[in-house]
Amino acid sequence: QVQLVESGGGLVQPGGSLRLSCAASASIFSIDVMGWYRQAPGKERDLVAGITSDGTRNYADSVKGRFTISRDNAKNTMYLQMNSLKPEDTAVYYCKATRLRPWLGVWGQGTLVTVSS
C-alpha cells in the first residue's frame, strides 16, 4: 500500500511563498486523484486543491490565483506551490491519494504551515 510523506512546511511572512511536496512510496501512475487539504485549529479539514490523473485541476476559491498544484508521476511526487501567503492560510496541510478501482484512500501525516510576521 502506498504511503505519503509531506514536506516543505514552515514559518513564512505574509506575502511569502512555500512549496509543499508529497512523496509517495510507490507509483502514483494509477492514482486517480491526488489532493491537498488543510486543517486550521478548531476547524474542519477542507480541500485546498486537487489534480486528476489526466491533469485536471481544481482549487478552493480562497486559494485560486495564489496556489498551484502539480504532480510528477515519474518522481511519484505531488507539489503545492503557495504564493502570496496570508495569515489565514495557516494550517496543517495534508496530502491524499485516491484510487477508485480498487478503492484506495491514503493520507499523509501532515506538514504545518504558519504565516505570520
FILOVO-167457 format. One record per atom (N, C-alpha, C): residue in three letters; atom name; z, y, x. Coordinates in steps of 0.2 Angstrom, whole numbers. Example, Ala and Ser with C-alpha at 12.3 -4.5 7.8 and 13.67 -1.06 7.14 Angstrom:
BEGIN
 type atom    c3    c2    c1
  ALA    N    39   -28    66
  ALA   CA    39   -22    62
  ALA    C    39   -16    66
  SER    N    35   -11    64
  SER   CA    36    -5    68
  SER    C    39     0    64
This chain:
BEGIN
 type atom    c3    c2    c1
  GLN    N     0    -6     4
  GLN   CA     0     0     0
  GLN    C     0     6     4
  VAL    N    -4    11     3
  VAL   CA    -5    17     7
  VAL    C     2    21     6
  GLN    N     4    24    12
  GLN   CA     9    29    12
  GLN    C     7    36    14
  LEU    N    10    41    12
  LEU   CA     8    48    13
  LEU    C    14    51    17
  VAL    N    12    55    22
  VAL   CA    16    59    25
  VAL    C    14    67    26
  GLU    N    18    71    23
  GLU   CA    16    78    23
  GLU    C    18    82    29
  SER    N    15    87    32
  SER   CA    17    91    37
  SER    C    14    98    37
  GLY    N    17   102    41
  GLY   CA    14   109    41
  GLY    C    19   114    37
  GLY    N    24   112    34
  GLY   CA    28   117    30
  GLY    C    32   121    35
  GLY    N    36   126    33
  GLY   CA    40   130    37
  GLY    C    41   137    34
  LEU    N    44   142    38
  LEU   CA    45   148    36
  LEU    C    40   153    37
  VAL    N    37   157    33
  VAL   CA    32   162    34
  VAL    C    34   168    30
  GLN    N    31   174    33
  GLN   CA    32   180    29
  GLN    C    27   181    23
  PRO    N    29   185    19
  PRO   CA    24   186    13
  PRO    C    18   189    16
  GLY    N    12   187    13
  GLY   CA     6   188    16
  GLY    C     3   184    21
  GLY    N     7   180    24
  GLY   CA     5   175    29
  GLY    C     2   169    26
  SER    N     0   164    31
  SER   CA    -4   158    30
  SER    C     0   152    33
  LEU    N    -1   147    29
  LEU   CA     1   140    32
  LEU    C    -5   135    30
  ARG    N    -5   130    34
  ARG   CA   -10   124    32
  ARG    C    -5   118    32
  LEU    N    -5   115    26
  LEU   CA    -2   108    25
  LEU    C    -6   103    26
  SER    N    -4    97    29
  SER   CA    -8    91    29
  SER    C    -4    85    26
  CYS    N    -8    81    23
  CYS   CA    -6    75    20
  CYS    C    -9    69    23
  ALA    N    -6    65    28
  ALA   CA    -9    60    31
  ALA    C    -8    53    28
  ALA    N   -13    49    27
  ALA   CA   -12    43    23
  ALA    C   -12    37    29
  SER    N    -8    32    27
  SER   CA    -8    26    32
  SER    C   -13    22    31
  ALA    N   -17    22    26
  ALA   CA   -23    18    25
  ALA    C   -29    22    23
  SER    N   -35    19    22
  SER   CA   -41    23    20
  SER    C   -40    26    13
  ILE    N   -42    32    12
  ILE   CA   -42    36     6
  ILE    C   -49    36     3
  PHE    N   -53    32     6
  PHE   CA   -60    32     3
  PHE    C   -60    30    -4
  SER    N   -56    25    -6
  SER   CA   -56    23   -13
  SER    C   -51    27   -18
  ILE    N   -48    32   -15
  ILE   CA   -43    36   -19
  ILE    C   -47    40   -24
  ASP    N   -46    40   -30
  ASP   CA   -50    44   -35
  ASP    C   -48    51   -35
  VAL    N   -41    53   -35
  VAL   CA   -39    59   -35
  VAL    C   -33    60   -30
  MET    N   -34    66   -26
  MET   CA   -28    67   -22
  MET    C   -26    74   -24
  GLY    N   -19    75   -24
  GLY   CA   -17    82   -26
  GLY    C   -11    84   -22
  TRP    N   -10    91   -23
  TRP   CA    -4    94   -20
  TRP    C     0    97   -26
  TYR    N     7    95   -26
  TYR   CA    11    98   -31
  TYR    C    17   101   -28
  ARG    N    20   105   -31
  ARG   CA    26   109   -28
  ARG    C    32   109   -33
  GLN    N    38   109   -31
  GLN   CA    44   110   -35
  GLN    C    49   115   -32
  ALA    N    50   120   -35
  ALA   CA    55   125   -33
  ALA    C    62   123   -36
  PRO    N    67   126   -33
  PRO   CA    74   124   -35
  PRO    C    75   125   -42
  GLY    N    77   120   -46
  GLY   CA    79   121   -53
  GLY    C    73   121   -58
  LYS    N    67   119   -55
  LYS   CA    61   119   -59
  LYS    C    57   112   -59
  GLU    N    53   111   -63
  GLU   CA    49   105   -63
  GLU    C    44   105   -58
  ARG    N    41    99   -56
  ARG   CA    36    98   -51
  ARG    C    29   100   -55
  ASP    N    26   104   -52
  ASP   CA    19   106   -55
  ASP    C    13   105   -50
  LEU    N     8   104   -53
  LEU   CA     2   103   -50
  LEU    C    -1   110   -47
  VAL    N    -2   110   -40
  VAL   CA    -5   116   -37
  VAL    C   -12   115   -36
  ALA    N   -15   110   -34
  ALA   CA   -22   109   -33
  ALA    C   -24   101   -33
  GLY    N   -30    99   -35
  GLY   CA   -32    93   -35
  GLY    C   -39    92   -32
  ILE    N   -41    86   -29
  ILE   CA   -48    85   -27
  ILE    C   -49    78   -28
  THR    N   -55    77   -31
  THR   CA   -58    70   -33
  THR    C   -62    67   -27
  SER    N   -63    61   -28
  SER   CA   -67    58   -23
  SER    C   -74    61   -22
  ASP    N   -77    64   -27
  ASP   CA   -83    67   -26
  ASP    C   -83    75   -24
  GLY    N   -77    77   -23
  GLY   CA   -76    84   -20
  GLY    C   -74    89   -25
  THR    N   -74    87   -32
  THR   CA   -72    92   -37
  THR    C   -65    94   -36
  ARG    N   -64   101   -36
  ARG   CA   -58   104   -35
  ARG    C   -55   107   -41
  ASN    N   -49   107   -42
  ASN   CA   -46   112   -47
  ASN    C   -39   115   -45
  TYR    N   -38   120   -47
  TYR   CA   -32   124   -45
  TYR    C   -28   127   -51
  ALA    N   -21   127   -49
  ALA   CA   -17   131   -54
  ALA    C   -19   138   -54
  ASP    N   -18   142   -59
  ASP   CA   -20   149   -60
  ASP    C   -17   153   -55
  SER    N   -10   151   -53
  SER   CA    -6   155   -49
  SER    C    -8   155   -42
  VAL    N   -13   150   -40
  VAL   CA   -15   150   -33
  VAL    C   -22   151   -32
  LYS    N   -26   151   -37
  LYS   CA   -33   152   -37
  LYS    C   -35   158   -33
  GLY    N   -40   157   -28
  GLY   CA   -42   163   -24
  GLY    C   -37   163   -17
  ARG    N   -32   160   -17
  ARG   CA   -27   160   -11
  ARG    C   -27   154    -8
  PHE    N   -27   148   -11
  PHE   CA   -26   141    -9
  PHE    C   -33   138    -9
  THR    N   -34   133    -4
  THR   CA   -40   129    -4
  THR    C   -38   122    -2
  ILE    N   -40   117    -6
  ILE   CA   -38   110    -5
  ILE    C   -45   107    -2
  SER    N   -43   102     3
  SER   CA   -49    99     5
  SER    C   -47    92     7
  ARG    N   -51    87     8
  ARG   CA   -50    80    11
  ARG    C   -55    78    16
  ASP    N   -52    75    21
  ASP   CA   -57    72    26
  ASP    C   -56    64    26
  ASN    N   -60    61    22
  ASN   CA   -60    54    22
  ASN    C   -60    50    28
  ALA    N   -63    53    33
  ALA   CA   -64    49    40
  ALA    C   -57    50    43
  LYS    N   -53    55    42
  LYS   CA   -47    55    45
  LYS    C   -41    53    41
  ASN    N   -43    51    35
  ASN   CA   -38    49    30
  ASN    C   -33    54    29
  THR    N   -35    61    28
  THR   CA   -30    66    28
  THR    C   -33    71    22
  MET    N   -28    74    19
  MET   CA   -29    80    14
  MET    C   -26    86    17
  TYR    N   -29    92    15
  TYR   CA   -26    98    18
  TYR    C   -25   103    12
  LEU    N   -21   108    13
  LEU   CA   -20   113     8
  LEU    C   -19   119    13
  GLN    N   -24   124    13
  GLN   CA   -24   130    16
  GLN    C   -21   135    11
  MET    N   -16   138    13
  MET   CA   -12   143     9
  MET    C   -13   150    13
  ASN    N   -16   155     9
  ASN   CA   -16   161    12
  ASN    C   -13   166     7
  SER    N   -12   172    10
  SER   CA    -8   177     5
  SER    C    -2   175     2
  LEU    N     2   171     6
  LEU   CA     8   168     3
  LEU    C    13   173     0
  LYS    N    16   171    -6
  LYS   CA    20   176    -9
  LYS    C    27   172   -10
  PRO    N    33   176   -11
  PRO   CA    39   173   -11
  PRO    C    40   167   -17
  GLU    N    36   168   -22
  GLU   CA    36   163   -27
  GLU    C    32   157   -26
  ASP    N    29   157   -20
  ASP   CA    26   150   -18
  ASP    C    31   146   -14
  THR    N    37   148   -13
  THR   CA    42   145   -10
  THR    C    44   138   -14
  ALA    N    44   133   -11
  ALA   CA    45   126   -15
  ALA    C    44   121   -10
  VAL    N    46   115   -12
  VAL   CA    44   109    -8
  VAL    C    37   106   -11
  TYR    N    33   105    -6
  TYR   CA    26   103    -8
  TYR    C    25    96    -7
  TYR    N    23    92   -12
  TYR   CA    22    85   -11
  TYR    C    14    84   -12
  CYS    N    12    79    -9
  CYS   CA     5    76   -10
  CYS    C     5    70   -14
  LYS    N     0    68   -17
  LYS   CA     0    62   -21
  LYS    C    -7    59   -21
  ALA    N    -7    53   -21
  ALA   CA   -14    49   -21
  ALA    C   -14    45   -27
  THR    N   -20    45   -31
  THR   CA   -20    42   -37
  THR    C   -27    38   -37
  ARG    N   -26    31   -38
  ARG   CA   -32    27   -39
  ARG    C   -32    24   -46
  LEU    N   -37    24   -49
  LEU   CA   -37    22   -56
  LEU    C   -38    15   -57
  ARG    N   -42    11   -53
  ARG   CA   -43     4   -54
  ARG    C   -43     1   -48
  PRO    N   -39    -4   -46
  PRO   CA   -32    -5   -50
  PRO    C   -28     1   -49
  TRP    N   -23     2   -54
  TRP   CA   -19     8   -54
  TRP    C   -15     9   -47
  LEU    N   -15    15   -44
  LEU   CA   -10    16   -39
  LEU    C    -8    23   -39
  GLY    N    -2    24   -38
  GLY   CA     0    31   -38
  GLY    C     6    32   -33
  VAL    N     4    36   -28
  VAL   CA     9    36   -22
  VAL    C    10    43   -20
  TRP    N    17    45   -19
  TRP   CA    19    51   -17
  TRP    C    21    52   -10
  GLY    N    20    57    -7
  GLY   CA    23    59     0
  GLY    C    31    61    -1
  GLN    N    34    62     4
  GLN   CA    41    64     4
  GLN    C    42    71     3
  GLY    N    37    75     4
  GLY   CA    38    82     3
  GLY    C    39    86    10
  THR    N    36    93    10
  THR   CA    37    97    15
  THR    C    39   104    12
  LEU    N    44   107    15
  LEU   CA    47   113    12
  LEU    C    43   119    15
  VAL    N    41   124    10
  VAL   CA    38   130    12
  VAL    C    42   135     9
  THR    N    44   140    14
  THR   CA    48   146    12
  THR    C    45   152    14
  VAL    N    44   156     9
  VAL   CA    40   163    10
  VAL    C    45   168     9
  SER    N    47   171    15
  SER   CA    52   176    15
  SER    C    52   181    21
  SER    N    54   187    20
  SER   CA    54   192    25
  SER    C    61   192    29
